[in-house]
Amino acid sequence: MKDLMYFLTGASFGAVMALIFAPQSGAELRTKIHDTAERDWQVVQEQWQTEMEKVHQSLEQIQQSLQKQEEESEESETA
């Protein structure tokens, strides 16, 4: 999440700097900003998917660990 915040901050700063120093017309600038925003949004979505997959994997590992501990506890109670 920290990396995502850094990315969004950098993207925002870059967009502002582009607006300030842009030698293009308004229409060209809007098109360029739109294209950049779409590309950045795709990157954010990909990062989100990657992080969600990591979270799901971690949850599965925790769930498996809990099941294993539960089975071991039941076995020790019956012994």
N, C-alpha and C positions, 0 to 999 in steps of 0.2 A: 504494500500500500504506500509505503514511503517513496518508493521509486515512481509510482504512478503520480503522486503529488508533485515530485520534482519535474516529471515530464510535463504535466499540465501547466505548472508555473513557467517552465521554459518555453512551452508552446505559446502561452499567453504573452510573455515578454517579447518573443520573436514576432508575433503578430502586431503588437503595438509598434515595435521598431520598424517593421515593414510599412506600416501606415505612415509613420513620420517621415521616412526617407524614400518613399516610393515615388519614382518619376513617371509613373503610368497614369493614364486617365482613370476616372472613377469606375467606369465599366470594366476596364482591364483589371484594375485592382480588386474589385468585387469578385470577378471570376477567379483570380488567383487565390484570394482568401477562401473562397468556397472550395476550390480544389484542394487547398492545403488542409482545410478543416475536415473534409471528407477523408483524406489520407490519414490524418492524425486520429480521427474517430475510429478508423479501421484498426490502427495500431492499438488504441485503447481497448477495443473489443477483443483483439487477439490476446493482449496481456490479461484481460479479465478472464477469458476462457482458460488460459494457462494457469492462473492463480486458482480458479475454481476447481480445476482438475486436481491440483495439488491438495486443496482442502478436502475434496472427496476421497482422495487416496489416504490422507491422514485419518479421516473419519472411519474409513474401512479398516485401517490398521488398528485403530483404537477399539472398534467394535469386535474385531477378531481377538484382540488381546483380552477384552472383557469376557468374551465367550469362553476362551481357554481358561481363564482364571475361575470362572463359574464352574466349568466342568471339573477342574482340579479340586475345587472346594467340595463339590458334590461327591467326588471319589474319596476324598479324605474323610468325609462325614460317614460314608457307608463302610469304611474300613475299620 
